[in-house]
């Protein structure tokens, strides 16, 4: 009874915004500093400009590795203390990254920064504690929509900071934002993990949970599908400053155009939250994936012909990111749905594979940057093809209908899980 009363302290809308704010600490740590890349190259005397992308790669590597630890700890000790403790470490790492005296030191603290930010993967576990099926997909879409406001605003925030302060202050702002979110969570966030679902850190429990996650067809292959799709987006994030500066020679437009492209992701996520309970996760995500392939295929042809202009790039990238949003939010829900009993470890393993895999794929594509748009366009197309293959493996060769699981037609409708509710 006390747990139910505690959960009632926070309403549905506040929970959505708080969850999105916690997840946004990841995005702001990447996107706010994109305008500072050329300044960091000069300040830290980086010989190869392509190496500045490692600032993103190091963070994403830490983000992927950290998810294994935080999710496991949340299954043992609960979601709330892990989220708050992880955010506290995030604040310290952000400040220390801002004080780095060399490029290698900056990369080391960026890895720790990502390691700490990985704690917010527990947010996905909290959502899974409370919802399942299509309703979980709707909640994740709403969270994703609010979360996407950060990529829209963060580069402009970074640009504004650079107008009045050195690039190191971008990290200080990241730390201040995370401190605010940690205080909010400390005051308002209830514990969502049911006492009976808490795991002891015994070998048998851990192995059993890992086996459930890795040997469930939908969980495994939809995680792989997310990984390669995420890689395409990470390649874009890593190269975007160079694209606007070296391809279009309009570096000053990067924050505005980046925001415009990210806006389509927010609109797509909101659309998904409105229609997913009617049409289903598979129909929406599979259609979006096929559209993604068509758009990136067209982009590759245009890039190879060398006829791309700035407005064409923005239009195509906006459409690509909208399809990404419609796919990835549903892929994540379908990957999580079968692993409710071990949501913490499930989110950890899936987050580890998708984040680290996406970071590696994005870094591989980013290394191919040659002053043209061909590497980004062709790399994104390859990511879409690989994602489609993984979806076909998850669904045994079928699209749009697939296997019946919780929240899909023919199974129990997705509803809030009994025991902890938001009112």
Residue, then its C-alpha position, 0 to 999 in steps of 0.5 A: x500500500x505504501x508503494x502505491x501511495x508513493x507512486x501516486x505522488x507523480x502524475x502521468x504527464x510529469x512521469x513522461x516529462x521526467x523520464x524524457x528529461x533523464x533520457x535527454x541528459x544523454x542527448x545534450x552531452x552529444x548535441x550541445x557540443x557539435x558547434x564546438x568541434x572546430x574550436x576543440x580541434x584548434x584548442x587541443x591541437x588535433x592533427x586529423x579533423x576526422x578524429x574530433x568525431x572520437x569525442x562522440x565515439x568515446x562517449x557512446x562507447x562508455x554509454x554502451x558499456x555502462x548499461x550492463x552495470x546499471x541495469x543489473x544494479x537496478x534489478x537488485x536495488x531498484x530503479x530510483x537509487x540507481x537513476x539518482x546515483x548515476x546522474x550524480x556521477x554524470x555531473x562529476x564526469x561532465x565537470x572533469x571533461x570540461x577541465x581536460x588539458x589534452x585530447x586524450x584526457x578529454x576522451x577518457x573523461x568522455x568515456x566516463x561521462x557516457x558510462x555515467x549517462x548509461x544509468x538513464x537506461x533504467x528509465x526504459x526499465x521503469x516504463x516497462x515496469x508500468x506498461x506493456x504492449x502497445x501502451x508501452x509503445x505509446x508511452x515510449x513514443x511520448x517520452x521520445x517526442x519530449x526527449x527529441x526537443x533536446x537535439x532540436x535546441x542543444x546545438x543552438x544552446x552550444x552555439x550561444x554558449x560559444x558566443x559568451x564563453x569558452x567551449x569548456x562551459x558546454x560541459x558545465x551546462x551539461x552538469x548543471x542540467x543533470x544536477x537539476x534532473x537528479x534533484x527532480x527525480x530525488x523529490x518526485x520519482x517513486x520506485x517502480x520495481x515490484x519487490x517480488x521482481x527484485x533479483x539477487x545477484x546470484x550466478x543462476x539468476x543473472x545467467x537465467x536473465x541473460x539467457x531469456x534476453x539473448x535467446x528470445x528471437x524478438x528481443x535479440x533480432x530487434x535489438x540488432x535492428x536497432x543497433x544498425x539503424x542507430x549507427x546510421x544516425x550516429x554517423x550523421x551526428x558525427x559528420x554533420x559539422x563537417x558536412x555543413x562546413x566542408x561540403x556546403x560551406x555554410x557552417x553557421x547554418x548547422x544548428x538551425x538545419x540540425x534542429x529542422x531535421x530533428x523536428x521531424x523526428x519529434x513529429x514522427x514520434x508524436x504521430x506514432x504515439x497517436x496511432x500505434x494502439x490502432x495500427x500496431x507496432x509491426x505495421x508502423x515500424x516495418x512500413x517506416x523501415x521500407x520507406x527508410x530504404x527508399x529514401x536512403x537509396x535515393x539519397x545515395x544516387x543523388x550523392x553519387x551524381x554529385x548534384x546535391x544542394x543544401x535544401x535537398x540534403x535537409x529535406x532528405x535527411x529530415x525524411x530519413x530521421x522521421x522514418x528512423x523515429x517511427x522504426x526505432x521507438x517500436x523496435x525498442x518496445x518489441x525488443x523489451x516486451x518479452x523480457x518483462x520479468x528481467x526488465x533491468x537486465x533486458x534494457x541493459x543488454x539491449x542498450x549495450x548492444x544497440x548503443x555500442x554497436x551503433x557507435x561502432x557502425x557510426x564511427x566506421x561510416x564517419x571514418x570514410x568522410x571524404x568531403x562528399x555526402x556519399x559515405x553518409x548516404x551509402x552508409x545509411x542505406x547499408x544500415x537500413x538493409x541490415x536492419x531489414x534482414x534482422x527484422x525478417x529474422x525476428x519475424x521468421x521472414x514475415x513483415x507487418x504481422x509477425x509473431x503474436x506477443x503481448x500487446x499485439x493482436x491475438x494476445x493480451x492487450x497492453x495495459x499498465x502492470x498491476x501493482x504500481x500505477x500513475x494517476 
